């Protein structure tokens, strides 16, 4: 095995990098900031129905609600978390039991559920999603969301949950 011979260029660039790092105040490798928990949204729990059935599709489908569930702090994906979804759709109002369904996250913390097209209620096209700690033994706080879509013609809604340990 041969030992590389340092060239002048390598020495100068290495010394320059060391000076730059020292001048910036970095002493340890940079670390990512901790991931803040998702706060419950006002109106998110409206018309919530505890115990909505687990399903991959509500009604005739055609609209995709998806997202990811992670742990606050380190952002680790949370598998097996129960997410309930409901909305005012082309097939029913958000108060109707048939407009509610729940699904579980996969190993990567990802969930997806099909439902009928969301339509505006009170002038806004929006969905409701919940992580209800009552149905989970994982020790996280309940979160209710009410995301508003950009347009009533949108065919999907993507939501991120970052759960705070209880």
C-alpha positions in Angstrom: 0.0 0.0 0.0 1.3 3.4 -0.9 1.0 6.6 1.2 -0.2 9.6 -0.9 2.2 12.4 -1.0 0.5 15.7 0.0 0.7 18.3 -2.7 0.8 22.0 -2.1 -2.7 22.4 -3.5 -4.1 19.7 -1.0 -2.3 21.4 1.9 -3.6 24.9 1.0 -7.2 23.8 0.4 -7.2 21.7 3.7 -5.8 24.6 5.7 -8.4 27.0 4.1 -11.2 24.7 5.0 -9.9 24.4 8.6 -9.7 28.2 8.9 -13.2 28.6 7.5 -14.7 26.1 9.9 -12.9 27.6 12.8 -14.0 31.1 11.9 -17.6 30.0 11.6 -17.6 28.8 15.2 -18.5 25.2 14.2 -16.8 22.8 16.6 -19.1 19.7 16.1 -20.9 18.5 13.0 -24.0 20.4 12.2 -27.2 18.7 13.5 -30.8 19.0 12.2 -33.1 21.0 14.3 -35.8 19.0 16.1 -39.1 18.6 14.4 -41.9 20.5 16.1 -45.2 18.8 16.8 -48.3 19.6 14.7 -50.8 21.7 16.7 -54.5 20.9 16.7 -56.3 23.2 14.3 -59.4 25.2 15.2 -62.5 23.4 13.8 -60.6 20.2 13.2 -62.7 18.1 15.6 -66.0 19.3 14.1 -68.3 16.3 13.4 -65.7 13.8 14.6 -67.1 10.3 15.1 -65.1 8.1 17.5 -64.4 4.6 16.2 -64.9 5.2 12.4 -64.4 1.9 10.6 -61.0 1.0 9.2 -61.1 1.0 5.4 -59.0 1.9 2.3 -62.0 3.6 0.6 -64.9 5.7 1.7 -67.8 5.5 -0.7 -67.0 5.5 -4.4 -63.6 7.0 -4.0 -61.9 9.2 -6.7 -60.2 11.6 -4.3 -57.0 10.7 -2.5 -56.2 11.8 1.0 -52.7 10.8 2.1 -49.9 11.8 4.4 -47.2 10.8 6.8 -47.1 10.5 10.6 -43.8 11.1 12.4 -42.6 11.6 16.0 -41.8 15.1 17.2 -38.1 15.7 17.8 -36.3 13.1 15.7 -38.9 12.8 12.9 -39.0 9.0 13.1 -41.9 7.5 11.1 -44.7 6.0 13.2 -46.1 2.8 11.9 -49.6 1.4 12.9 -51.1 4.8 13.8 -54.8 5.2 13.2 -55.8 8.2 11.2 -59.5 9.1 10.7 -60.6 11.1 7.7 -64.0 12.8 7.0 -65.3 15.6 4.8 -68.3 17.1 3.0 -68.2 15.2 -0.3 -70.2 14.6 -3.5 -71.7 11.6 -1.6 -72.5 13.0 1.8 -72.1 15.7 4.5 -69.3 15.5 7.1 -71.9 14.7 9.7 -72.9 11.5 7.9 -71.4 8.3 9.2 -70.8 7.2 5.6 -68.5 10.2 5.1 -66.1 8.9 7.8 -63.3 6.3 7.6 -60.0 5.4 9.2 -56.8 3.9 8.0 -53.5 2.8 9.6 -50.0 4.0 8.7 -47.5 1.6 7.1 -43.9 0.9 8.2 -42.8 4.3 6.8 -45.6 6.2 8.7 -47.5 6.7 5.4 -51.3 6.6 5.1 -53.7 6.8 2.2 -57.4 6.6 1.9 -59.7 7.2 -1.1 -62.9 9.0 -0.7 -65.5 10.9 -2.9 -64.5 14.3 -4.2 -64.4 16.9 -1.4 -66.7 19.9 -2.1 -66.9 23.3 -0.4 -68.7 23.5 2.9 -69.1 27.0 4.4 -67.4 28.3 1.3 -64.2 26.3 1.6 -63.2 22.9 0.3 -61.6 21.2 3.3 -61.1 17.9 4.9 -60.9 16.8 8.5 -58.3 14.4 9.8 -57.6 13.1 13.3 -55.0 11.1 15.2 -56.9 10.1 18.3 -54.7 8.8 21.1 -57.7 7.0 22.6 -57.3 4.3 19.9 -53.6 4.0 20.3 -51.3 2.8 23.0 -48.3 4.7 21.7 -48.4 7.5 24.2 -48.9 10.5 21.8 -51.2 13.5 22.1 -54.4 13.7 20.0 -54.3 16.0 17.0 -57.3 17.2 14.9 -56.6 18.9 11.5 -58.8 20.9 9.2 -56.7 21.6 6.1 -58.3 23.9 3.4 -57.6 23.0 -0.2 -56.3 25.6 -2.7 -59.1 24.8 -5.2 -62.4 22.8 -5.1 -61.1 21.0 -8.2 -58.1 19.5 -6.4 -58.2 15.7 -6.6 -56.0 15.0 -3.6 -55.0 16.3 -0.1 -51.7 15.6 1.5 -51.3 16.0 5.3 -48.3 15.7 7.7 -48.8 14.7 11.3 -45.9 15.2 13.8 -47.0 13.8 17.1 -45.9 14.9 20.5 -45.4 12.2 23.1 -48.0 12.4 25.9 
